[in-house]
């Protein structure tokens, strides 16, 4: 097994608690399924959110999807003028046999515009 980092992001429809939980769960699920991972493969996940998202921690959504023993951390993105609003990002460190070229980074909804070069 090799340690790989997987990036992902999703732009939420709103800023409420349910928007954060639902969007984060969608992002985590997509990262896991597209990379054929289980929670046991995940070493840790760093979540960031744009400064306009303050109603809930995205880690709660990950816990609800089975990340009970995975170290999770949440932080706020830098408030860059003109940056895309309502975005949850993640960087997951995982154990996998996949080569770097086969890692599927996941950018959903409006966040696909953040990385047109690698968005699926």
N, CA, C and O atoms as a printed pandas DataFrame, in Angstrom:
     atom_number atom_name residue_name chain_id  residue_number  x_coord  y_coord  z_coord
0              1         N          UNK        A               1    0.834   -1.191    0.000
1              2        CA          UNK        A               1    0.000    0.000    0.000
2              3         C          UNK        A               1    0.874    1.248    0.000
3              4         O          UNK        A               1    1.970    1.271    0.559
4              5         N          UNK        A               2    0.357    2.265   -0.635
5              6        CA          UNK        A               2    1.018    3.561   -0.705
6              7         C          UNK        A               2    0.078    4.619   -0.166
7              8         O          UNK        A               2   -1.138    4.505   -0.319
8              9         N          UNK        A               3    0.627    5.648    0.465
9             10        CA          UNK        A               3   -0.188    6.771    0.922
10            11         C          UNK        A               3   -0.368    7.730   -0.252
11            12         O          UNK        A               3    0.604    8.149   -0.882
12            13         N          UNK        A               4   -1.617    8.068   -0.533
13            14        CA          UNK        A               4   -1.956    9.028   -1.586
14            15         C          UNK        A               4   -2.866   10.095   -0.989
15            16         O          UNK        A               4   -3.592    9.843   -0.028
16            17         N          UNK        A               5   -2.815   11.281   -1.569
17            18        CA          UNK        A               5   -3.717   12.366   -1.183
18            19         C          UNK        A               5   -4.759   12.529   -2.278
19            20         O          UNK        A               5   -4.442   12.500   -3.467
20            21         N          UNK        A               6   -5.991   12.700   -1.864
21            22        CA          UNK        A               6   -7.101   12.914   -2.796
22            23         C          UNK        A               6   -7.743   14.249   -2.464
23            24         O          UNK        A               6   -8.067   14.518   -1.307
24            25         N          UNK        A               7   -7.925   15.082   -3.475
25            26        CA          UNK        A               7   -8.554   16.388   -3.294
26            27         C          UNK        A               7   -9.992   16.326   -3.778
27            28         O          UNK        A               7  -10.349   15.527   -4.643
28            29         N          UNK        A               8  -10.804   17.194   -3.194
29            30        CA          UNK        A               8  -12.178   17.304   -3.635
30            31         C          UNK        A               8  -12.801   18.589   -3.138
31            32         O          UNK        A               8  -12.321   19.198   -2.182
32            33         N          UNK        A               9  -13.877   19.000   -3.795
33            34        CA          UNK        A               9  -14.601   20.199   -3.382
34            35         C          UNK        A               9  -16.024   20.135   -3.915
35            36         O          UNK        A               9  -16.311   19.469   -4.910
36            37         N          UNK        A              10  -16.897   20.840   -3.228
37            38        CA          UNK        A              10  -18.288   20.960   -3.650
38            39         C          UNK        A              10  -18.770   22.361   -3.307
39            40         O          UNK        A              10  -18.484   22.878   -2.228
40            41         N          UNK        A              11  -19.498   22.967   -4.225
41            42        CA          UNK        A              11  -20.127   24.249   -3.920
42            43         C          UNK        A              11  -21.545   23.955   -3.451
43            44         O          UNK        A              11  -22.314   23.286   -4.142
44            45         N          UNK        A              12  -21.878   24.456   -2.283
45            46        CA          UNK        A              12  -23.185   24.205   -1.684
46            47         C          UNK        A              12  -24.230   25.157   -2.239
47            48         O          UNK        A              12  -23.907   26.237   -2.733
48            49         N          UNK        A              13  -25.491   24.741   -2.149
49            50        CA          UNK        A              13  -26.603   25.581   -2.591
50            51         C          UNK        A              13  -26.915   26.679   -1.582
51            52         O          UNK        A              13  -27.410   27.743   -1.954
52            53         N          UNK        A              14  -26.626   26.427   -0.303
53            54        CA          UNK        A              14  -26.925   27.388    0.756
54            55         C          UNK        A              14  -25.896   27.307    1.855
55            56         O          UNK        A              14  -24.899   26.594    1.742
56            57         N          UNK        A              15  -26.149   28.055    2.935
57            58        CA          UNK        A              15  -25.188   28.132    4.039
58            59         C          UNK        A              15  -25.697   27.502    5.333
59            60         O          UNK        A              15  -25.034   27.590    6.367
60            61         N          UNK        A              16  -26.854   26.875    5.286
61            62        CA          UNK        A              16  -27.452   26.290    6.484
62            63         C          UNK        A              16  -26.776   24.976    6.872
63            64         O          UNK        A              16  -26.048   24.373    6.082
64            65         N          UNK        A              17  -27.034   24.552    8.102
65            66        CA          UNK        A              17  -26.469   23.317    8.632
66            67         C          UNK        A              17  -26.741   22.138    7.704
67            68         O          UNK        A              17  -25.829   21.372    7.394
68            69         N          UNK        A              18  -27.977   21.989    7.261
69            70        CA          UNK        A              18  -28.328   20.868    6.387
70            71         C          UNK        A              18  -27.610   20.945    5.043
71            72         O          UNK        A              18  -27.242   19.913    4.481
72            73         N          UNK        A              19  -27.406   22.152    4.520
73            74        CA          UNK        A              19  -26.647   22.300    3.279
74            75         C          UNK        A              19  -25.229   21.771    3.465
75            76         O          UNK        A              19  -24.709   21.068    2.599
76            77         N          UNK        A              20  -24.607   22.104    4.584
77            78        CA          UNK        A              20  -23.239   21.667    4.864
78            79         C          UNK        A              20  -23.181   20.151    5.036
79            80         O          UNK        A              20  -22.313   19.495    4.461
80            81         N          UNK        A              21  -24.090   19.600    5.815
81            82        CA          UNK        A              21  -24.084   18.151    6.050
82            83         C          UNK        A              21  -24.370   17.369    4.777
83            84         O          UNK        A              21  -23.688   16.387    4.482
84            85         N          UNK        A              22  -25.367   17.795    4.027
85            86        CA          UNK        A              22  -25.741   17.078    2.801
86            87         C          UNK        A              22  -24.642   17.188    1.748
87            88         O          UNK        A              22  -24.282   16.190    1.123
88            89         N          UNK        A              23  -24.112   18.380    1.549
89            90        CA          UNK        A              23  -23.069   18.564    0.544
90            91         C          UNK        A              23  -21.786   17.838    0.895
91            92         O          UNK        A              23  -21.153   17.238    0.027
92            93         N          UNK        A              24  -21.398   17.887    2.159
93            94        CA          UNK        A              24  -20.192   17.185    2.587
94            95         C          UNK        A              24  -20.361   15.682    2.434
95            96         O          UNK        A              24  -19.438   15.001    1.987
96            97         N          UNK        A              25  -21.519   15.156    2.795
97            98        CA          UNK        A              25  -21.769   13.718    2.641
98            99         C          UNK        A              25  -21.702   13.321    1.164
99           100         O          UNK        A              25  -21.165   12.266    0.829
100          101         N          UNK        A              26  -22.241   14.155    0.291
101          102        CA          UNK        A              26  -22.177   13.880   -1.152
102          103         C          UNK        A              26  -20.724   13.853   -1.633
103          104         O          UNK        A              26  -20.332   12.967   -2.393
104          105         N          UNK        A              27  -19.939   14.817   -1.189
105          106        CA          UNK        A              27  -18.530   14.883   -1.585
106          107         C          UNK        A              27  -17.758   13.681   -1.072
107          108         O          UNK        A              27  -17.032   13.041   -1.833
108          109         N          UNK        A              28  -17.904   13.367    0.205
109          110        CA          UNK        A              28  -17.192   12.227    0.787
110          111         C          UNK        A              28  -17.581   10.934    0.077
111          112         O          UNK        A              28  -16.720   10.117   -0.247
112          113         N          UNK        A              29  -18.867   10.752   -0.163
113          114        CA          UNK        A              29  -19.350    9.549   -0.845
114          115         C          UNK        A              29  -18.753    9.423   -2.247
115          116         O          UNK        A              29  -18.353    8.334   -2.660
116          117         N          UNK        A              30  -18.696   10.529   -2.969
117          118        CA          UNK        A              30  -18.149   10.501   -4.328
118          119         C          UNK        A              30  -16.653   10.181   -4.321
119          120         O          UNK        A              30  -16.185    9.408   -5.158
120          121         N          UNK        A              31  -15.903   10.762   -3.392
121          122        CA          UNK        A              31  -14.469   10.471   -3.287
122          123         C          UNK        A              31  -14.265    8.993   -2.986
123          124         O          UNK        A              31  -13.420    8.339   -3.596
124          125         N          UNK        A              32  -15.031    8.478   -2.057
125          126        CA          UNK        A              32  -14.883    7.077   -1.666
126          127         C          UNK        A              32  -15.244    6.129   -2.808
127          128         O          UNK        A              32  -14.498    5.192   -3.092
128          129         N          UNK        A              33  -16.367    6.361   -3.456
129          130        CA          UNK        A              33  -16.810    5.441   -4.510
130          131         C          UNK        A              33  -15.922    5.524   -5.749
131          132         O          UNK        A              33  -15.597    4.491   -6.335
132          133         N          UNK        A              34  -15.527    6.715   -6.156
133          134        CA          UNK        A              34  -14.705    6.856   -7.368
134          135         C          UNK        A              34  -13.302    6.302   -7.193
135          136         O          UNK        A              34  -12.617    6.012   -8.174
136          137         N          UNK        A              35  -12.875    6.155   -5.947
137          138        CA          UNK        A              35  -11.540    5.624   -5.672
138          139         C          UNK        A              35  -11.575    4.246   -5.031
139          140         O          UNK        A              35  -10.549    3.751   -4.563
140          141         N          UNK        A              36  -12.752    3.621   -5.007
141          142        CA          UNK        A              36  -12.927    2.266   -4.454
142          143         C          UNK        A              36  -12.333    2.138   -3.055
143          144         O          UNK        A              36  -11.540    1.235   -2.786
144          145         N          UNK        A              37  -12.725    3.051   -2.168
145          146        CA          UNK        A              37  -12.197    3.088   -0.810
146          147         C          UNK        A              37  -13.256    2.721    0.217
147          148         O          UNK        A              37  -14.454    2.848   -0.035
148          149         N          UNK        A              38  -12.801    2.263    1.376
149          150        CA          UNK        A              38  -13.644    2.087    2.549
150          151         C          UNK        A              38  -13.080    2.998    3.639
151          152         O          UNK        A              38  -11.948    3.465    3.509
152          153         N          UNK        A              39  -13.824    3.262    4.700
153          154        CA          UNK        A              39  -13.274    4.082    5.790
154          155         C          UNK        A              39  -11.966    3.523    6.359
155          156         O          UNK        A              39  -11.134    4.292    6.841
156          157         N          UNK        A              40  -11.768    2.213    6.314
157          158        CA          UNK        A              40  -10.520    1.626    6.810
158          159         C          UNK        A              40   -9.312    2.029    5.966
159          160         O          UNK        A              40   -8.181    1.953    6.448
160          161         N          UNK        A              41   -9.522    2.451    4.733
161          162        CA          UNK        A              41   -8.430    2.885    3.862
162          163         C          UNK        A              41   -8.007    4.329    4.123
163          164         O          UNK        A              41   -6.948    4.762    3.669
164          165         N          UNK        A              42   -8.835    5.068    4.852
165          166        CA          UNK        A              42   -8.606    6.500    5.040
166          167         C          UNK        A              42   -7.737    6.736    6.275
167          168         O          UNK        A              42   -8.059    6.276    7.371
168          169         N          UNK        A              43   -6.640    7.452    6.083
169          170        CA          UNK        A              43   -5.724    7.763    7.176
170          171         C          UNK        A              43   -6.210    8.992    7.927
171          172         O          UNK        A              43   -6.291    8.983    9.155
172          173         N          UNK        A              44   -6.536   10.057    7.188
173          174        CA          UNK        A              44   -7.032   11.291    7.788
174          175         C          UNK        A              44   -7.664   12.154    6.706
175          176         O          UNK        A              44   -7.420   11.963    5.515
176          177         N          UNK        A              45   -8.487   13.112    7.145
177          178        CA          UNK        A              45   -9.125   14.041    6.208
178          179         C          UNK        A              45   -9.067   15.446    6.796
179          180         O          UNK        A              45   -9.409   15.671    7.957
180          181         N          UNK        A              46   -8.629   16.377    5.969
181          182        CA          UNK        A              46   -8.661   17.796    6.313
182          183         C          UNK        A              46   -9.784   18.428    5.490
183          184         O          UNK        A              46   -9.780   18.361    4.261
184          185         N          UNK        A              47  -10.738   19.038    6.181
185          186        CA          UNK        A              47  -11.816   19.775    5.527
186          187         C          UNK        A              47  -11.572   21.260    5.693
187          188         O          UNK        A              47  -11.139   21.708    6.755
188          189         N          UNK        A              48  -11.847   22.026    4.650
189          190        CA          UNK        A              48  -11.881   23.479    4.789
190          191         C          UNK        A              48  -13.208   23.969    4.222
191          192         O          UNK        A              48  -13.818   23.325    3.368
192          193         N          UNK        A              49  -13.636   25.124    4.719
193          194        CA          UNK        A              49  -14.856   25.749    4.217
194          195         C          UNK        A              49  -14.588   27.228    4.015
195          196         O          UNK        A              49  -13.782   27.830    4.724
196          197         N          UNK        A              50  -15.270   27.803    3.042
197          198        CA          UNK        A              50  -15.159   29.237    2.834
198          199         C          UNK        A              50  -15.739   29.953    4.051
199          200         O          UNK        A              50  -16.576   29.392    4.758
200          201         N          UNK        A              51  -15.297   31.199    4.304
201          202        CA          UNK        A              51  -15.701   31.909    5.524
202          203         C          UNK        A              51  -17.200   32.132    5.678
203          204         O          UNK        A              51  -17.655   32.452    6.776
204          205         N          UNK        A              52  -17.978   31.973    4.612
205          206        CA          UNK        A              52  -19.425   32.163    4.705
206          207         C          UNK        A              52  -20.151   30.935    5.263
207          208         O          UNK        A              52  -21.357   30.994    5.501
208          209         N          UNK        A              53  -19.445   29.836    5.472
209          210        CA          UNK        A              53  -20.047   28.607    5.998
210          211         C          UNK        A              53  -19.647   28.427    7.456
211          212         O          UNK        A              53  -18.499   28.105    7.760
212          213         N          UNK        A              54  -20.602   28.636    8.352
213          214        CA          UNK        A              54  -20.303   28.563    9.788
214          215         C          UNK        A              54  -21.352   27.789   10.589
215          216         O          UNK        A              54  -21.270   27.737   11.817
216          217         N          UNK        A              55  -22.330   27.191    9.916
217          218        CA          UNK        A              55  -23.454   26.585   10.633
218          219         C          UNK        A              55  -23.161   25.185   11.181
219          220         O          UNK        A              55  -23.884   24.709   12.056
220          221         N          UNK        A              56  -22.106   24.513   10.677
221          222        CA          UNK        A              56  -21.802   23.155   11.145
222          223         C          UNK        A              56  -20.394   22.781   10.700
223          224         O          UNK        A              56  -19.848   23.367    9.764
224          225         N          UNK        A              57  -19.818   21.805   11.378
225          226        CA          UNK        A              57  -18.526   21.258   10.986
226          227         C          UNK        A              57  -18.738   20.187    9.918
227          228         O          UNK        A              57  -19.589   19.316   10.102
228          229         N          UNK        A              58  -18.003   20.218    8.817
229          230        CA          UNK        A              58  -18.164   19.169    7.808
230          231         C          UNK        A              58  -17.748   17.794    8.328
231          232         O          UNK        A              58  -18.203   16.777    7.803
232          233         N          UNK        A              59  -16.907   17.748    9.333
233          234        CA          UNK        A              59  -16.498   16.460    9.897
234          235         C          UNK        A              59  -17.690   15.672   10.435
235          236         O          UNK        A              59  -17.667   14.441   10.434
236          237         N          UNK        A              60  -18.723   16.362   10.889
237          238        CA          UNK        A              60  -19.905   15.652   11.392
238          239         C          UNK        A              60  -20.531   14.799   10.295
239          240         O          UNK        A              60  -20.955   13.672   10.549
240          241         N          UNK        A              61  -20.589   15.327    9.089
241          242        CA          UNK        A              61  -21.137   14.548    7.977
242          243         C          UNK        A              61  -20.290   13.313    7.708
243          244         O          UNK        A              61  -20.826   12.240    7.432
244          245         N          UNK        A              62  -18.968   13.459    7.785
245          246        CA          UNK        A              62  -18.080   12.307    7.584
246          247         C          UNK        A              62  -18.295   11.262    8.669
247          248         O          UNK        A              62  -18.319   10.065    8.384
248          249         N          UNK        A              63  -18.451   11.706    9.907
249          250        CA          UNK        A              63  -18.712   10.762   10.998
250          251         C          UNK        A              63  -20.007    9.983   10.737
251          252         O          UNK        A              63  -20.080    8.779   10.981
252          253         N          UNK        A              64  -21.021   10.688   10.240
253          254        CA          UNK        A              64  -22.311   10.042    9.965
254          255         C          UNK        A              64  -22.222    9.039    8.822
255          256         O          UNK        A              64  -23.090    8.177    8.692
256          257         N          UNK        A              65  -21.180    9.139    7.985
257          258        CA          UNK        A              65  -21.026    8.187    6.881
258          259         C          UNK        A              65  -20.066    7.058    7.213
259          260         O          UNK        A              65  -19.720    6.267    6.336
260          261         N          UNK        A              66  -19.622    6.968    8.481
261          262        CA          UNK        A              66  -18.816    5.834    8.901
262          263         C          UNK        A              66  -17.376    6.124    9.241
263          264         O          UNK        A              66  -16.610    5.192    9.486
264          265         N          UNK        A              67  -16.977    7.382    9.264
265          266        CA          UNK        A              67  -15.597    7.745    9.575
266          267         C          UNK        A              67  -15.406    7.881   11.091
267          268         O          UNK        A              67  -14.951    8.921   11.568
268          269         N          UNK        A              68  -15.750    6.838   11.842
269          270        CA          UNK        A              68  -15.716    6.903   13.298
270          271         C          UNK        A              68  -14.299    6.892   13.871
271          272         O          UNK        A              68  -14.044    7.542   14.885
272          273         N          UNK        A              69  -13.378    6.169   13.245
273          274        CA          UNK        A              69  -12.017    6.052   13.766
274          275         C          UNK        A              69  -11.003    6.845   12.945
275          276         O          UNK        A              69   -9.797    6.716   13.157
276          277         N          UNK        A              70  -11.482    7.664   12.009
277          278        CA          UNK        A              70  -10.597    8.433   11.131
278          279         C          UNK        A              70  -10.355    9.822   11.730
279          280         O          UNK        A              70  -11.315   10.520   12.055
280          281         N          UNK        A              71   -9.094   10.235   11.883
281          282        CA          UNK        A              71   -8.826   11.600   12.349
282          283         C          UNK        A              71   -9.316   12.623   11.313
283          284         O          UNK        A              71   -8.971   12.544   10.134
284          285         N          UNK        A              72  -10.118   13.571   11.772
285          286        CA          UNK        A              72  -10.697   14.597   10.905
286          287         C          UNK        A              72  -10.364   15.964   11.475
287          288         O          UNK        A              72  -10.323   16.141   12.693
288          289         N          UNK        A              73  -10.127   16.934   10.597
289          290        CA          UNK        A              73   -9.860   18.297   11.037
290          291         C          UNK        A              73  -10.587   19.259   10.114
291          292         O          UNK        A              73  -10.671   19.036    8.906
292          293         N          UNK        A              74  -11.115   20.338   10.698
293          294        CA          UNK        A              74  -11.825   21.360    9.941
294          295         C          UNK        A              74  -11.099   22.697   10.097
295          296         O          UNK        A              74  -10.553   23.005   11.156
296          297         N          UNK        A              75  -11.107   23.485    9.014
297          298        CA          UNK        A              75  -10.477   24.799    9.030
298          299         C          UNK        A              75  -11.241   25.715    8.072
299          300         O          UNK        A              75  -12.079   25.269    7.288
300          301         N          UNK        A              76  -10.926   27.001    8.159
301          302        CA          UNK        A              76  -11.539   27.991    7.282
302          303         C          UNK        A              76  -10.558   28.348    6.175
303          304         O          UNK        A              76   -9.368   28.542    6.424
304          305         N          UNK        A              77  -11.069   28.432    4.949
305          306        CA          UNK        A              77  -10.263   28.871    3.810
306          307         C          UNK        A              77   -9.879   30.339    3.978
307          308         O          UNK        A              77  -10.538   31.072    4.716
308          309         N          UNK        A              78   -8.846   30.758    3.319
309          310        CA          UNK        A              78   -8.436   32.159    3.289
310          311         C          UNK        A              78   -9.524   32.959    2.586
311          312         O          UNK        A              78  -10.046   32.529    1.557
312          313         N          UNK        A              79   -9.866   34.107    3.128
313          314        CA          UNK        A              79  -10.927   34.956    2.564
314          315         C          UNK        A              79  -10.363   35.804    1.417
315          316         O          UNK        A              79  -10.117   36.999    1.582
316          317         N          UNK        A              80  -10.165   35.183    0.274
317          318        CA          UNK        A              80   -9.631   35.877   -0.894
318          319         C          UNK        A              80  -10.771   36.621   -1.587
319          320         O          UNK        A              80  -11.794   36.014   -1.905
320          321         N          UNK        A              81  -10.616   37.924   -1.828
321          322        CA          UNK        A              81  -11.668   38.679   -2.517
322          323         C          UNK        A              81  -12.001   38.053   -3.869
323          324         O          UNK        A              81  -11.109   37.735   -4.656
324          325         N          UNK        A              82  -13.300   37.882   -4.127
325          326        CA          UNK        A              82  -13.757   37.328   -5.391
326          327         C          UNK        A              82  -13.733   35.814   -5.480
327          328         O          UNK        A              82  -14.100   35.256   -6.513
328          329         N          UNK        A              83  -13.307   35.131   -4.413
329          330        CA          UNK        A              83  -13.267   33.663   -4.435
330          331         C          UNK        A              83  -14.681   33.094   -4.471
331          332         O          UNK        A              83  -15.635   33.735   -4.030
332          333         N          UNK        A              84  -14.799   31.892   -4.999
333          334        CA          UNK        A              84  -16.086   31.217   -5.073
334          335         C          UNK        A              84  -16.654   31.032   -3.666
335          336         O          UNK        A              84  -15.943   30.554   -2.782
336          337         N          UNK        A              85  -17.914   31.397   -3.438
337          338        CA          UNK        A              85  -18.524   31.230   -2.119
338          339         C          UNK        A              85  -19.075   29.818   -1.907
339          340         O          UNK        A              85  -19.207   29.037   -2.848
340          341         N          UNK        A              86  -19.394   29.511   -0.635
341          342        CA          UNK        A              86  -20.104   28.292   -0.232
342          343         C          UNK        A              86  -19.407   27.002   -0.683
343          344         O          UNK        A              86  -20.053   26.095   -1.208
344          345         N          UNK        A              87  -18.091   26.928   -0.477
345          346        CA          UNK        A              87  -17.334   25.760   -0.929
346          347         C          UNK        A              87  -16.772   24.990    0.259
347          348         O          UNK        A              87  -16.142   25.563    1.148
348          349         N          UNK        A              88  -17.012   23.685    0.257
349          350        CA          UNK        A              88  -16.377   22.750    1.184
350          351         C          UNK        A              88  -15.307   22.019    0.381
351          352         O          UNK        A              88  -15.587   21.475   -0.688
352          353         N          UNK        A              89  -14.093   22.009    0.895
353          354        CA          UNK        A              89  -12.991   21.291    0.261
354          355         C          UNK        A              89  -12.508   20.193    1.210
355          356         O          UNK        A              89  -12.681   20.271    2.426
356          357         N          UNK        A              90  -11.901   19.175    0.615
357          358        CA          UNK        A              90  -11.268   18.154    1.450
358          359         C          UNK        A              90   -9.961   17.711    0.828
359          360         O          UNK        A              90   -9.770   17.780   -0.387
360          361         N          UNK        A              91   -9.070   17.257    1.683
361          362        CA          UNK        A              91   -7.889   16.527    1.262
362          363         C          UNK        A              91   -7.820   15.295    2.149
363          364         O          UNK        A              91   -7.614   15.382    3.359
364          365         N          UNK        A              92   -7.997   14.153    1.514
365          366        CA          UNK        A              92   -7.982   12.880    2.223
366          367         C          UNK        A              92   -6.664   12.166    1.958
367          368         O          UNK        A              92   -6.208   12.087    0.818
368          369         N          UNK        A              93   -6.060   11.648    3.017
369          370        CA          UNK        A              93   -4.866   10.826    2.895
370          371         C          UNK        A              93   -5.318    9.378    3.049
371          372         O          UNK        A              93   -5.963    9.018    4.034
372          373         N          UNK        A              94   -4.970    8.552    2.060
373          374        CA          UNK        A              94   -5.491    7.184    2.024
374          375         C          UNK        A              94   -4.384    6.180    1.737
375          376         O          UNK        A              94   -3.361    6.510    1.138
376          377         N          UNK        A              95   -4.614    4.949    2.179
377          378        CA          UNK        A              95   -3.785    3.809    1.791
378          379         C          UNK        A              95   -4.434    3.193    0.558
379          380         O          UNK        A              95   -5.614    2.842    0.580
380          381         N          UNK        A              96   -3.662    3.062   -0.515
381          382        CA          UNK        A              96   -4.224    2.505   -1.739
382          383         C          UNK        A              96   -3.125    1.874   -2.588
383          384         O          UNK        A              96   -1.956    2.247   -2.491
384          385         N          UNK        A              97   -3.513    0.931   -3.407
385          386        CA          UNK        A              97   -2.604    0.337   -4.379
386          387         C          UNK        A              97   -2.619    1.102   -5.697
387          388         O          UNK        A              97   -1.805    0.834   -6.581
388          389         N          UNK        A              98   -3.539    2.052   -5.830
389          390        CA          UNK        A              98   -3.645    2.806   -7.089
390          391         C          UNK        A              98   -2.421    3.696   -7.295
391          392         O          UNK        A              98   -1.947    4.337   -6.357
392          393         N          UNK        A              99   -1.914    3.730   -8.526
393          394        CA          UNK        A              99   -0.859    4.707   -8.810
394          395         C          UNK        A              99   -1.450    6.116   -8.815
395          396         O          UNK        A              99   -2.658    6.291   -8.971
396          397         N          UNK        A             100   -0.602    7.100   -8.646
397          398        CA          UNK        A             100   -1.050    8.495   -8.599
398          399         C          UNK        A             100   -1.916    8.850   -9.816
399          400         O          UNK        A             100   -2.885    9.599   -9.693
400          401         N          UNK        A             101   -1.566    8.316  -10.976
401          402        CA          UNK        A             101   -2.290    8.635  -12.211
402          403         C          UNK        A             101   -3.725    8.116  -12.213
403          404         O          UNK        A             101   -4.541    8.569  -13.016
404          405         N          UNK        A             102   -4.044    7.178  -11.330
405          406        CA          UNK        A             102   -5.403    6.618  -11.280
406          407         C          UNK        A             102   -6.243    7.180  -10.138
407          408         O          UNK        A             102   -7.396    6.782   -9.976
408          409         N          UNK        A             103   -5.700    8.083   -9.357
409          410        CA          UNK        A             103   -6.467    8.713   -8.281
410          411         C          UNK        A             103   -7.507    9.631   -8.907
411          412         O          UNK        A             103   -7.185   10.412   -9.803
412          413         N          UNK        A             104   -8.744    9.545   -8.446
413          414        CA          UNK        A             104   -9.837   10.362   -8.948
414          415         C          UNK        A             104  -10.130   11.496   -7.980
415          416         O          UNK        A             104  -10.745   11.281   -6.935
416          417         N          UNK        A             105   -9.695   12.699   -8.321
417          418        CA          UNK        A             105  -10.035   13.887   -7.552
418          419         C          UNK        A             105  -11.465   14.276   -7.938
419          420         O          UNK        A             105  -11.870   14.097   -9.086
420          421         N          UNK        A             106  -12.219   14.801   -6.988
421          422        CA          UNK        A             106  -13.653   15.001   -7.191
422          423         C          UNK        A             106  -14.038   16.455   -6.948
423          424         O          UNK        A             106  -13.857   16.979   -5.849
424          425         N          UNK        A             107  -14.561   17.092   -7.965
425          426        CA          UNK        A             107  -15.049   18.478   -7.881
426          427         C          UNK        A             107  -16.483   18.484   -8.362
427          428         O          UNK        A             107  -16.758   18.204   -9.529
428          429         N          UNK        A             108  -17.410   18.809   -7.448
429          430        CA          UNK        A             108  -18.835   18.683   -7.727
430          431         C          UNK        A             108  -19.534   20.031   -7.803
431          432         O          UNK        A             108  -19.099   21.026   -7.222
432          433         N          UNK        A             109  -20.630   20.022   -8.539
433          434        CA          UNK        A             109  -21.465   21.212   -8.714
434          435         C          UNK        A             109  -20.612   22.362   -9.238
435          436         O          UNK        A             109  -19.782   22.151  -10.123
436          437         N          UNK        A             110  -20.795   23.558   -8.721
437          438        CA          UNK        A             110  -20.049   24.711   -9.193
438          439         C          UNK        A             110  -18.555   24.632   -8.944
439          440         O          UNK        A             110  -17.776   25.316   -9.607
440          441         N          UNK        A             111  -18.145   23.797   -7.986
441          442        CA          UNK        A             111  -16.730   23.672   -7.652
442          443         C          UNK        A             111  -15.931   23.038   -8.791
443          444         O          UNK        A             111  -14.702   23.112   -8.786
444          445         N          UNK        A             112  -16.591   22.423   -9.755
445          446        CA          UNK        A             112  -15.870   21.866  -10.900
446          447         C          UNK        A             112  -15.063   22.947  -11.605
447          448         O          UNK        A             112  -14.023   22.654  -12.196
448          449         N          UNK        A             113  -15.526   24.189  -11.551
449          450        CA          UNK        A             113  -14.816   25.305  -12.178
450          451         C          UNK        A             113  -13.489   25.616  -11.497
451          452         O          UNK        A             113  -12.644   26.293  -12.084
452          453         N          UNK        A             114  -13.287   25.138  -10.274
453          454        CA          UNK        A             114  -12.039   25.393   -9.556
454          455         C          UNK        A             114  -10.866   24.634  -10.172
455          456         O          UNK        A             114   -9.735   25.121  -10.164
456          457         N          UNK        A             115  -11.128   23.468  -10.695
457          458        CA          UNK        A             115  -10.063   22.628  -11.267
458          459         C          UNK        A             115  -10.556   21.948  -12.531
459          460         O          UNK        A             115  -10.754   20.733  -12.557
460          461         N          UNK        A             116  -10.752   22.728  -13.570
461          462        CA          UNK        A             116  -11.225   22.171  -14.836
462          463         C          UNK        A             116  -10.242   21.140  -15.396
463          464         O          UNK        A             116  -10.625   20.271  -16.179
464          465         N          UNK        A             117   -8.996   21.241  -14.994
465          466        CA          UNK        A             117   -7.983   20.313  -15.487
466          467         C          UNK        A             117   -8.140   18.901  -14.922
467          468         O          UNK        A             117   -7.712   17.933  -15.550
468          469         N          UNK        A             118   -8.756   18.775  -13.732
469          470        CA          UNK        A             118   -8.879   17.433  -13.137
470          471         C          UNK        A             118  -10.299   17.088  -12.699
471          472         O          UNK        A             118  -10.527   15.983  -12.206
472          473         N          UNK        A             119  -11.248   17.987  -12.859
473          474        CA          UNK        A             119  -12.623   17.724  -12.411
474          475         C          UNK        A             119  -13.216   16.579  -13.232
475          476         O          UNK        A             119  -12.972   16.462  -14.433
476          477         N          UNK        A             120  -13.994   15.746  -12.559
477          478        CA          UNK        A             120  -14.651   14.614  -13.215
478          479         C          UNK        A             120  -16.064   14.968  -13.589
479          480         O          UNK        A             120  -16.780   14.141  -14.152
